[in-house]
Amino acid sequence: MSVAFTKEDSAETASESVLPDRPIPPGPNLVTASGLKALEQQVEVARAAYDAAQSIEDINERRRQSSVPLRDLRYFSERLRTAELIPAPTGTETVAFGARVTFSRDDGRVATYRIVGEDEADPKAGSISHASPIAQALMGKSVGDVATLGAQELEITAIA
């Protein structure tokens, strides 16, 4: 039989199917209850996608289809393993992890964000990471306090 009709792994195909790990953010992996639940769901989704890819007969296609789910499974499993569940804040006196804070900027714009874990942060949806510069500037402040972020001043108008 001619080698033209056999399927052999090439070095190129193998290197295409091994993706580098997603970077793990430095520092503690703080999460809210909803963030912990989201991590658990992301592990399940990645595991299901990986399992589905393993049923592909062609080995090269199996490797290609399983590379992203396998990388995601490693990442989300590690994030779930290191997650530190932080209970919801009990008061609204100061800005804390899990709190929703409203502030006004120097230019008159008003913004409201919930301070959450890095994997659950979505600024467009109204949540920012506790490690973000804005969250770092606001943490520990109270209504009426002014936080400085670069050349801007942010006045806290509400905490929920």
TIVO-2410 file (N, C-alpha, C; in nm, 3 decimals):
# residues 160
REC num residu      c1      c2      c3 atome chaine
REC   1      M   0.084  -0.118   0.000     N      A
REC   1      M   0.000   0.000   0.000    CA      A
REC   1      M   0.089   0.124   0.000     C      A
REC   2      S   0.049   0.222  -0.077     N      A
REC   2      S   0.124   0.346  -0.086    CA      A
REC   2      S   0.105   0.429   0.040     C      A
REC   3      V   0.211   0.499   0.080     N      A
REC   3      V   0.201   0.583   0.197    CA      A
REC   3      V   0.108   0.701   0.174     C      A
REC   4      A   0.073   0.727   0.050     N      A
REC   4      A  -0.018   0.837   0.021    CA      A
REC   4      A  -0.156   0.812   0.077     C      A
REC   5      F  -0.186   0.684   0.104     N      A
REC   5      F  -0.320   0.650   0.153    CA      A
REC   5      F  -0.323   0.620   0.303     C      A
REC   6      T  -0.215   0.643   0.371     N      A
REC   6      T  -0.214   0.620   0.515    CA      A
REC   6      T  -0.221   0.752   0.588     C      A
REC   7      K  -0.279   0.747   0.705     N      A
REC   7      K  -0.289   0.867   0.787    CA      A
REC   7      K  -0.180   0.862   0.891     C      A
REC   8      E  -0.090   0.957   0.883     N      A
REC   8      E   0.015   0.966   0.982    CA      A
REC   8      E   0.014   1.105   1.043     C      A
REC   9      D   0.047   1.111   1.169     N      A
REC   9      D   0.056   1.242   1.234    CA      A
REC   9      D   0.180   1.313   1.185     C      A
REC  10      S   0.165   1.435   1.152     N      A
REC  10      S   0.281   1.515   1.115    CA      A
REC  10      S   0.317   1.604   1.234     C      A
REC  11      A   0.441   1.647   1.235     N      A
REC  11      A   0.484   1.736   1.343    CA      A
REC  11      A   0.404   1.865   1.337     C      A
REC  12      E   0.371   1.909   1.216     N      A
REC  12      E   0.293   2.032   1.200    CA      A
REC  12      E   0.153   2.016   1.261     C      A
REC  13      T   0.089   1.903   1.234     N      A
REC  13      T  -0.044   1.879   1.288    CA      A
REC  13      T  -0.040   1.870   1.440     C      A
REC  14      A   0.061   1.803   1.493     N      A
REC  14      A   0.071   1.790   1.638    CA      A
REC  14      A   0.091   1.925   1.704     C      A
REC  15      S   0.176   2.010   1.644     N      A
REC  15      S   0.200   2.141   1.705    CA      A
REC  15      S   0.078   2.232   1.696     C      A
REC  16      E  -0.005   2.213   1.592     N      A
REC  16      E  -0.127   2.291   1.580    CA      A
REC  16      E  -0.227   2.257   1.689     C      A
REC  17      S  -0.222   2.134   1.740     N      A
REC  17      S  -0.324   2.090   1.833    CA      A
REC  17      S  -0.286   2.111   1.980     C      A
REC  18      V  -0.166   2.157   2.007     N      A
REC  18      V  -0.125   2.182   2.144    CA      A
REC  18      V  -0.121   2.333   2.164     C      A
REC  19      L  -0.219   2.383   2.236     N      A
REC  19      L  -0.228   2.527   2.260    CA      A
REC  19      L  -0.163   2.560   2.393     C      A
REC  20      P  -0.101   2.678   2.402     N      A
REC  20      P  -0.045   2.718   2.531    CA      A
REC  20      P  -0.157   2.743   2.631     C      A
REC  21      D  -0.125   2.724   2.757     N      A
REC  21      D  -0.225   2.748   2.862    CA      A
REC  21      D  -0.266   2.894   2.865     C      A
REC  22      R  -0.391   2.917   2.904     N      A
REC  22      R  -0.437   3.053   2.926    CA      A
REC  22      R  -0.365   3.106   3.049     C      A
REC  23      P  -0.323   3.232   3.046     N      A
REC  23      P  -0.252   3.285   3.163    CA      A
REC  23      P  -0.343   3.296   3.285     C      A
REC  24      I  -0.291   3.258   3.398     N      A
REC  24      I  -0.363   3.268   3.525    CA      A
REC  24      I  -0.328   3.405   3.585     C      A
REC  25      P  -0.429   3.487   3.613     N      A
REC  25      P  -0.400   3.618   3.672    CA      A
REC  25      P  -0.328   3.603   3.807     C      A
REC  26      P  -0.234   3.692   3.835     N      A
REC  26      P  -0.164   3.684   3.964    CA      A
REC  26      P  -0.257   3.728   4.077     C      A
REC  27      G  -0.222   3.691   4.196     N      A
REC  27      G  -0.300   3.734   4.312    CA      A
REC  27      G  -0.409   3.634   4.347     C      A
REC  28      P  -0.484   3.665   4.453     N      A
REC  28      P  -0.589   3.574   4.498    CA      A
REC  28      P  -0.702   3.566   4.396     C      A
REC  29      N  -0.765   3.450   4.391     N      A
REC  29      N  -0.876   3.425   4.299    CA      A
REC  29      N  -1.007   3.441   4.375     C      A
REC  30      L  -1.044   3.566   4.403     N      A
REC  30      L  -1.167   3.595   4.476    CA      A
REC  30      L  -1.286   3.579   4.384     C      A
REC  31      V  -1.394   3.518   4.435     N      A
REC  31      V  -1.516   3.501   4.356    CA      A
REC  31      V  -1.639   3.528   4.441     C      A
REC  32      T  -1.745   3.572   4.375     N      A
REC  32      T  -1.875   3.583   4.439    CA      A
REC  32      T  -1.944   3.447   4.425     C      A
REC  33      A  -2.057   3.431   4.489     N      A
REC  33      A  -2.132   3.305   4.477    CA      A
REC  33      A  -2.170   3.280   4.332     C      A
REC  34      S  -2.214   3.383   4.261     N      A
REC  34      S  -2.251   3.365   4.120    CA      A
REC  34      S  -2.127   3.337   4.035     C      A
REC  35      G  -2.014   3.394   4.072     N      A
REC  35      G  -1.890   3.368   4.000    CA      A
REC  35      G  -1.844   3.225   4.018     C      A
REC  36      L  -1.861   3.170   4.139     N      A
REC  36      L  -1.826   3.031   4.165    CA      A
REC  36      L  -1.914   2.938   4.082     C      A
REC  37      K  -2.042   2.969   4.077     N      A
REC  37      K  -2.135   2.889   3.998    CA      A
REC  37      K  -2.097   2.895   3.849     C      A
REC  38      A  -2.058   3.013   3.802     N      A
REC  38      A  -2.018   3.030   3.662    CA      A
REC  38      A  -1.893   2.949   3.631     C      A
REC  39      L  -1.797   2.947   3.723     N      A
REC  39      L  -1.677   2.865   3.703    CA      A
REC  39      L  -1.712   2.717   3.693     C      A
REC  40      E  -1.801   2.671   3.781     N      A
REC  40      E  -1.844   2.531   3.776    CA      A
REC  40      E  -1.909   2.499   3.642     C      A
REC  41      Q  -1.992   2.590   3.592     N      A
REC  41      Q  -2.057   2.569   3.462    CA      A
REC  41      Q  -1.956   2.569   3.349     C      A
REC  42      Q  -1.856   2.657   3.356     N      A
REC  42      Q  -1.756   2.662   3.250    CA      A
REC  42      Q  -1.672   2.535   3.247     C      A
REC  43      V  -1.645   2.476   3.363     N      A
REC  43      V  -1.575   2.348   3.368    CA      A
REC  43      V  -1.660   2.241   3.300     C      A
REC  44      E  -1.790   2.239   3.330     N      A
REC  44      E  -1.879   2.140   3.270    CA      A
REC  44      E  -1.887   2.157   3.118     C      A
REC  45      V  -1.897   2.280   3.071     N      A
REC  45      V  -1.905   2.306   2.927    CA      A
REC  45      V  -1.776   2.261   2.858     C      A
REC  46      A  -1.662   2.295   2.916     N      A
REC  46      A  -1.534   2.256   2.857    CA      A
REC  46      A  -1.518   2.105   2.857     C      A
REC  47      R  -1.560   2.040   2.966     N      A
REC  47      R  -1.550   1.893   2.972    CA      A
REC  47      R  -1.640   1.828   2.867     C      A
REC  48      A  -1.761   1.879   2.850     N      A
REC  48      A  -1.853   1.824   2.750    CA      A
REC  48      A  -1.798   1.843   2.609     C      A
REC  49      A  -1.740   1.960   2.581     N      A
REC  49      A  -1.683   1.985   2.449    CA      A
REC  49      A  -1.562   1.894   2.424     C      A
REC  50      Y  -1.482   1.875   2.527     N      A
REC  50      Y  -1.366   1.785   2.513    CA      A
REC  50      Y  -1.412   1.642   2.490     C      A
REC  51      D  -1.509   1.596   2.568     N      A
REC  51      D  -1.562   1.460   2.552    CA      A
REC  51      D  -1.620   1.441   2.412     C      A
REC  52      A  -1.690   1.542   2.362     N      A
REC  52      A  -1.748   1.532   2.227    CA      A
REC  52      A  -1.637   1.523   2.123     C      A
REC  53      A  -1.531   1.597   2.140     N      A
REC  53      A  -1.420   1.593   2.045    CA      A
REC  53      A  -1.349   1.458   2.047     C      A
REC  54      Q  -1.349   1.393   2.162     N      A
REC  54      Q  -1.283   1.262   2.172    CA      A
REC  54      Q  -1.354   1.153   2.094     C      A
REC  55      S  -1.477   1.177   2.055     N      A
REC  55      S  -1.551   1.076   1.978    CA      A
REC  55      S  -1.523   1.086   1.828     C      A
REC  56      I  -1.445   1.183   1.785     N      A
REC  56      I  -1.410   1.198   1.643    CA      A
REC  56      I  -1.309   1.090   1.606     C      A
REC  57      E  -1.336   1.021   1.496     N      A
REC  57      E  -1.250   0.909   1.458    CA      A
REC  57      E  -1.114   0.952   1.406     C      A
REC  58      D  -1.109   1.050   1.321     N      A
REC  58      D  -0.981   1.095   1.263    CA      A
REC  58      D  -0.896   1.158   1.373     C      A
REC  59      I  -0.779   1.100   1.397     N      A
REC  59      I  -0.696   1.145   1.508    CA      A
REC  59      I  -0.653   1.291   1.495     C      A
REC  60      N  -0.620   1.333   1.373     N      A
REC  60      N  -0.577   1.472   1.354    CA      A
REC  60      N  -0.692   1.568   1.379     C      A
REC  61      E  -0.810   1.535   1.332     N      A
REC  61      E  -0.926   1.620   1.355    CA      A
REC  61      E  -0.965   1.617   1.503     C      A
REC  62      R  -0.951   1.502   1.567     N      A
REC  62      R  -0.979   1.491   1.711    CA      A
REC  62      R  -0.888   1.585   1.789     C      A
REC  63      R  -0.759   1.585   1.754     N      A
REC  63      R  -0.664   1.673   1.823    CA      A
REC  63      R  -0.700   1.819   1.801     C      A
REC  64      R  -0.733   1.854   1.677     N      A
REC  64      R  -0.769   1.994   1.648    CA      A
REC  64      R  -0.894   2.035   1.725     C      A
REC  65      Q  -0.995   1.951   1.724     N      A
REC  65      Q  -1.123   1.984   1.788    CA      A
REC  65      Q  -1.115   1.981   1.941     C      A
REC  66      S  -1.021   1.907   1.996     N      A
REC  66      S  -1.013   1.898   2.142    CA      A
REC  66      S  -0.915   1.997   2.203     C      A
REC  67      S  -0.835   2.066   2.123     N      A
REC  67      S  -0.731   2.154   2.178    CA      A
REC  67      S  -0.787   2.270   2.258     C      A
REC  68      V  -0.887   2.340   2.207     N      A
REC  68      V  -0.944   2.454   2.281    CA      A
REC  68      V  -1.020   2.407   2.405     C      A
REC  69      P  -1.108   2.305   2.393     N      A
REC  69      P  -1.176   2.260   2.516    CA      A
REC  69      P  -1.080   2.208   2.622     C      A
REC  70      L  -0.971   2.143   2.580     N      A
REC  70      L  -0.874   2.091   2.677    CA      A
REC  70      L  -0.803   2.207   2.748     C      A
REC  71      R  -0.765   2.310   2.671     N      A
REC  71      R  -0.702   2.428   2.732    CA      A
REC  71      R  -0.799   2.495   2.829     C      A
REC  72      D  -0.926   2.511   2.787     N      A
REC  72      D  -1.026   2.574   2.874    CA      A
REC  72      D  -1.051   2.490   2.999     C      A
REC  73      L  -1.054   2.359   2.982     N      A
REC  73      L  -1.076   2.270   3.096    CA      A
REC  73      L  -0.963   2.284   3.198     C      A
REC  74      R  -0.839   2.291   3.150     N      A
REC  74      R  -0.725   2.311   3.242    CA      A
REC  74      R  -0.738   2.445   3.314     C      A
REC  75      Y  -0.770   2.550   3.239     N      A
REC  75      Y  -0.779   2.684   3.298    CA      A
REC  75      Y  -0.891   2.692   3.402     C      A
REC  76      F  -1.013   2.655   3.362     N      A
REC  76      F  -1.127   2.669   3.453    CA      A
REC  76      F  -1.118   2.573   3.571     C      A
REC  77      S  -1.059   2.456   3.552     N      A
REC  77      S  -1.040   2.364   3.665    CA      A
REC  77      S  -0.945   2.425   3.768     C      A
REC  78      E  -0.839   2.488   3.720     N      A
REC  78      E  -0.744   2.553   3.811    CA      A
REC  78      E  -0.810   2.672   3.881     C      A
REC  79      R  -0.886   2.751   3.806     N      A
REC  79      R  -0.955   2.866   3.867    CA      A
REC  79      R  -1.058   2.820   3.970     C      A
REC  80      L  -1.126   2.709   3.942     N      A
REC  80      L  -1.223   2.655   4.038    CA      A
REC  80      L  -1.150   2.602   4.161     C      A
REC  81      R  -1.038   2.536   4.140     N      A
REC  81      R  -0.960   2.480   4.251    CA      A
REC  81      R  -0.908   2.591   4.344     C      A
REC  82      T  -0.871   2.705   4.288     N      A
REC  82      T  -0.812   2.812   4.369    CA      A
REC  82      T  -0.912   2.920   4.411     C      A
REC  83      A  -1.038   2.902   4.374     N      A
REC  83      A  -1.140   3.004   4.403    CA      A
REC  83      A  -1.157   3.023   4.554     C      A
REC  84      E  -1.163   3.150   4.593     N      A
REC  84      E  -1.188   3.187   4.733    CA      A
REC  84      E  -1.323   3.258   4.735     C      A
REC  85      L  -1.424   3.187   4.782     N      A
REC  85      L  -1.559   3.244   4.788    CA      A
REC  85      L  -1.565   3.353   4.894     C      A
REC  86      I  -1.604   3.473   4.852     N      A
REC  86      I  -1.616   3.587   4.943    CA      A
REC  86      I  -1.766   3.613   4.961     C      A
REC  87      P  -1.814   3.609   5.083     N      A
REC  87      P  -1.958   3.632   5.105    CA      A
REC  87      P  -1.997   3.774   5.063     C      A
REC  88      A  -2.122   3.788   5.028     N      A
REC  88      A  -2.175   3.920   4.988    CA      A
REC  88      A  -2.156   4.016   5.105     C      A
REC  89      P  -2.128   4.144   5.075     N      A
REC  89      P  -2.110   4.241   5.183    CA      A
REC  89      P  -2.238   4.254   5.267     C      A
REC  90      T  -2.220   4.268   5.396     N      A
REC  90      T  -2.335   4.277   5.486    CA      A
REC  90      T  -2.385   4.420   5.503     C      A
REC  91      G  -2.304   4.515   5.466     N      A
REC  91      G  -2.344   4.655   5.481    CA      A
REC  91      G  -2.313   4.735   5.356     C      A
REC  92      T  -2.358   4.858   5.358     N      A
REC  92      T  -2.334   4.947   5.245    CA      A
REC  92      T  -2.259   5.073   5.288     C      A
REC  93      E  -2.186   5.064   5.398     N      A
REC  93      E  -2.112   5.179   5.448    CA      A
REC  93      E  -1.988   5.207   5.364     C      A
REC  94      T  -1.918   5.100   5.322     N      A
REC  94      T  -1.796   5.117   5.244    CA      A
REC  94      T  -1.799   5.025   5.121     C      A
REC  95      V  -1.722   5.062   5.022     N      A
REC  95      V  -1.711   4.981   4.900    CA      A
REC  95      V  -1.629   4.857   4.934     C      A
REC  96      A  -1.686   4.741   4.903     N      A
REC  96      A  -1.620   4.614   4.931    CA      A
REC  96      A  -1.642   4.519   4.813     C      A
REC  97      F  -1.569   4.409   4.815     N      A
REC  97      F  -1.585   4.306   4.712    CA      A
REC  97      F  -1.731   4.260   4.710     C      A
REC  98      G  -1.791   4.256   4.593     N      A
REC  98      G  -1.930   4.215   4.578    CA      A
REC  98      G  -2.029   4.330   4.582     C      A
REC  99      A  -1.984   4.448   4.621     N      A
REC  99      A  -2.074   4.564   4.629    CA      A
REC  99      A  -2.096   4.626   4.492     C      A
REC 100      R  -2.210   4.691   4.477     N      A
REC 100      R  -2.241   4.770   4.357    CA      A
REC 100      R  -2.220   4.916   4.397     C      A
REC 101      V  -2.133   4.984   4.324     N      A
REC 101      V  -2.097   5.121   4.358    CA      A
REC 101      V  -2.127   5.214   4.241     C      A
REC 102      T  -2.187   5.327   4.273     N      A
REC 102      T  -2.215   5.431   4.172    CA      A
REC 102      T  -2.125   5.549   4.203     C      A
REC 103      F  -2.064   5.604   4.099     N      A
REC 103      F  -1.976   5.718   4.117    CA      A
REC 103      F  -1.990   5.812   3.998     C      A
REC 104      S  -1.956   5.937   4.024     N      A
REC 104      S  -1.957   6.037   3.916    CA      A
REC 104      S  -1.813   6.078   3.888     C      A
REC 105      R  -1.788   6.106   3.763     N      A
REC 105      R  -1.655   6.147   3.719    CA      A
REC 105      R  -1.648   6.299   3.710     C      A
REC 106      D  -1.528   6.350   3.692     N      A
REC 106      D  -1.506   6.494   3.677    CA      A
REC 106      D  -1.588   6.553   3.563     C      A
REC 107      D  -1.603   6.476   3.456     N      A
REC 107      D  -1.673   6.527   3.337    CA      A
REC 107      D  -1.824   6.514   3.346     C      A
REC 108      G  -1.875   6.469   3.460     N      A
REC 108      G  -2.019   6.459   3.481    CA      A
REC 108      G  -2.079   6.322   3.451     C      A
REC 109      R  -2.003   6.233   3.388     N      A
REC 109      R  -2.054   6.099   3.361    CA      A
REC 109      R  -2.072   6.023   3.491     C      A
REC 110      V  -2.177   5.942   3.496     N      A
REC 110      V  -2.205   5.860   3.613    CA      A
REC 110      V  -2.195   5.713   3.570     C      A
REC 111      A  -2.132   5.633   3.653     N      A
REC 111      A  -2.117   5.490   3.623    CA      A
REC 111      A  -2.152   5.409   3.747     C      A
REC 112      T  -2.204   5.289   3.722     N      A
REC 112      T  -2.234   5.195   3.830    CA      A
REC 112      T  -2.172   5.061   3.794     C      A
REC 113      Y  -2.094   5.006   3.885     N      A
REC 113      Y  -2.030   4.876   3.864    CA      A
REC 113      Y  -2.041   4.792   3.990     C      A
REC 114      R  -2.047   4.662   3.970     N      A
REC 114      R  -2.037   4.567   4.081    CA      A
REC 114      R  -1.894   4.515   4.079     C      A
REC 115      I  -1.830   4.510   4.193     N      A
REC 115      I  -1.692   4.464   4.203    CA      A
REC 115      I  -1.692   4.313   4.227     C      A
REC 116      V  -1.633   4.240   4.132     N      A
REC 116      V  -1.641   4.094   4.131    CA      A
REC 116      V  -1.503   4.034   4.104     C      A
REC 117      G  -1.497   3.902   4.091     N      A
REC 117      G  -1.374   3.831   4.059    CA      A
REC 117      G  -1.332   3.854   3.915     C      A
REC 118      E  -1.207   3.822   3.887     N      A
REC 118      E  -1.151   3.849   3.754    CA      A
REC 118      E  -1.220   3.772   3.643     C      A
REC 119      D  -1.258   3.648   3.667     N      A
REC 119      D  -1.320   3.568   3.562    CA      A
REC 119      D  -1.466   3.606   3.537     C      A
REC 120      E  -1.528   3.674   3.630     N      A
REC 120      E  -1.669   3.712   3.612    CA      A
REC 120      E  -1.687   3.858   3.573     C      A
REC 121      A  -1.578   3.932   3.565     N      A
REC 121      A  -1.585   4.074   3.531    CA      A
REC 121      A  -1.628   4.093   3.385     C      A
REC 122      D  -1.721   4.186   3.365     N      A
REC 122      D  -1.769   4.222   3.231    CA      A
REC 122      D  -1.815   4.367   3.237     C      A
REC 123      P  -1.724   4.460   3.211     N      A
REC 123      P  -1.759   4.603   3.224    CA      A
REC 123      P  -1.882   4.645   3.145     C      A
REC 124      K  -1.902   4.588   3.027     N      A
REC 124      K  -2.020   4.623   2.947    CA      A
REC 124      K  -2.149   4.581   3.016     C      A
REC 125      A  -2.141   4.477   3.099     N      A
REC 125      A  -2.259   4.429   3.172    CA      A
REC 125      A  -2.265   4.487   3.313     C      A
REC 126      G  -2.171   4.576   3.347     N      A
REC 126      G  -2.179   4.643   3.476    CA      A
REC 126      G  -2.100   4.579   3.588     C      A
REC 127      S  -1.998   4.500   3.556     N      A
REC 127      S  -1.915   4.442   3.662    CA      A
REC 127      S  -1.768   4.460   3.626     C      A
REC 128      I  -1.688   4.489   3.728     N      A
REC 128      I  -1.544   4.506   3.709    CA      A
REC 128      I  -1.469   4.419   3.808     C      A
REC 129      S  -1.348   4.383   3.770     N      A
REC 129      S  -1.263   4.301   3.854    CA      A
REC 129      S  -1.214   4.379   3.976     C      A
REC 130      H  -1.203   4.309   4.087     N      A
REC 130      H  -1.149   4.369   4.209    CA      A
REC 130      H  -1.005   4.413   4.188     C      A
REC 131      A  -0.937   4.358   4.089     N      A
REC 131      A  -0.798   4.393   4.062    CA      A
REC 131      A  -0.785   4.511   3.967     C      A
REC 132      S  -0.896   4.559   3.912     N      A
REC 132      S  -0.890   4.672   3.818    CA      A
REC 132      S  -0.853   4.800   3.891     C      A
REC 133      P  -0.791   4.893   3.820     N      A
REC 133      P  -0.752   5.020   3.883    CA      A
REC 133      P  -0.872   5.096   3.943     C      A
REC 134      I  -0.987   5.094   3.876     N      A
REC 134      I  -1.104   5.164   3.930    CA      A
REC 134      I  -1.147   5.100   4.062     C      A
REC 135      A  -1.159   4.968   4.064     N      A
REC 135      A  -1.200   4.899   4.186    CA      A
REC 135      A  -1.100   4.923   4.299     C      A
REC 136      Q  -0.972   4.918   4.267     N      A
REC 136      Q  -0.869   4.942   4.369    CA      A
REC 136      Q  -0.881   5.083   4.428     C      A
REC 137      A  -0.914   5.180   4.342     N      A
REC 137      A  -0.929   5.318   4.390    CA      A
REC 137      A  -1.053   5.335   4.477     C      A
REC 138      L  -1.159   5.257   4.449     N      A
REC 138      L  -1.285   5.273   4.519    CA      A
REC 138      L  -1.295   5.192   4.649     C      A
REC 139      M  -1.224   5.081   4.657     N      A
REC 139      M  -1.235   4.991   4.773    CA      A
REC 139      M  -1.207   5.065   4.903     C      A
REC 140      G  -1.294   5.042   5.002     N      A
REC 140      G  -1.277   5.100   5.134    CA      A
REC 140      G  -1.333   5.241   5.149     C      A
REC 141      K  -1.378   5.299   5.040     N      A
REC 141      K  -1.432   5.435   5.045    CA      A
REC 141      K  -1.581   5.431   5.078     C      A
REC 142      S  -1.635   5.545   5.120     N      A
REC 142      S  -1.776   5.558   5.156    CA      A
REC 142      S  -1.845   5.658   5.064     C      A
REC 143      V  -1.979   5.663   5.074     N      A
REC 143      V  -2.055   5.761   4.996    CA      A
REC 143      V  -2.007   5.901   5.032     C      A
REC 144      G  -1.982   5.982   4.929     N      A
REC 144      G  -1.932   6.117   4.948    CA      A
REC 144      G  -1.781   6.127   4.937     C      A
REC 145      D  -1.710   6.013   4.952     N      A
REC 145      D  -1.565   6.014   4.939    CA      A
REC 145      D  -1.526   6.033   4.793     C      A
REC 146      V  -1.408   6.085   4.772     N      A
REC 146      V  -1.354   6.103   4.638    CA      A
REC 146      V  -1.231   6.014   4.624     C      A
REC 147      A  -1.232   5.933   4.518     N      A
REC 147      A  -1.119   5.847   4.488    CA      A
REC 147      A  -1.045   5.906   4.368     C      A
REC 148      T  -0.914   5.898   4.370     N      A
REC 148      T  -0.834   5.950   4.260    CA      A
REC 148      T  -0.788   5.835   4.172     C      A
REC 149      L  -0.810   5.850   4.043     N      A
REC 149      L  -0.767   5.751   3.945    CA      A
REC 149      L  -0.692   5.826   3.836     C      A
REC 150      G  -0.561   5.823   3.844     N      A
REC 150      G  -0.481   5.903   3.752    CA      A
REC 150      G  -0.509   6.050   3.776     C      A
REC 151      A  -0.551   6.120   3.669     N      A
REC 151      A  -0.583   6.263   3.681    CA      A
REC 151      A  -0.729   6.286   3.712     C      A
REC 152      Q  -0.810   6.177   3.716     N      A
REC 152      Q  -0.953   6.190   3.739    CA      A
REC 152      Q  -0.988   6.174   3.887     C      A
REC 153      E  -1.097   6.240   3.924     N      A
REC 153      E  -1.152   6.218   4.058    CA      A
REC 153      E  -1.288   6.153   4.040     C      A
REC 154      L  -1.314   6.051   4.122     N      A
REC 154      L  -1.439   5.978   4.119    CA      A
REC 154      L  -1.509   5.998   4.252     C      A
REC 155      E  -1.626   6.057   4.250     N      A
REC 155      E  -1.701   6.079   4.374    CA      A
REC 155      E  -1.805   5.970   4.390     C      A
REC 156      I  -1.799   5.898   4.500     N      A
REC 156      I  -1.891   5.788   4.526    CA      A
REC 156      I  -2.026   5.847   4.567     C      A
REC 157      T  -2.131   5.808   4.493     N      A
REC 157      T  -2.265   5.862   4.520    CA      A
REC 157      T  -2.358   5.758   4.581     C      A
REC 158      A  -2.328   5.628   4.562     N      A
REC 158      A  -2.415   5.524   4.620    CA      A
REC 158      A  -2.338   5.393   4.628     C      A
REC 159      I  -2.375   5.315   4.730     N      A
REC 159      I  -2.319   5.181   4.748    CA      A
REC 159      I  -2.436   5.089   4.778     C      A
REC 160      A  -2.445   4.981   4.705     N      A
REC 160      A  -2.554   4.885   4.730    CA      A
REC 160      A  -2.498   4.744   4.739     C      A
***
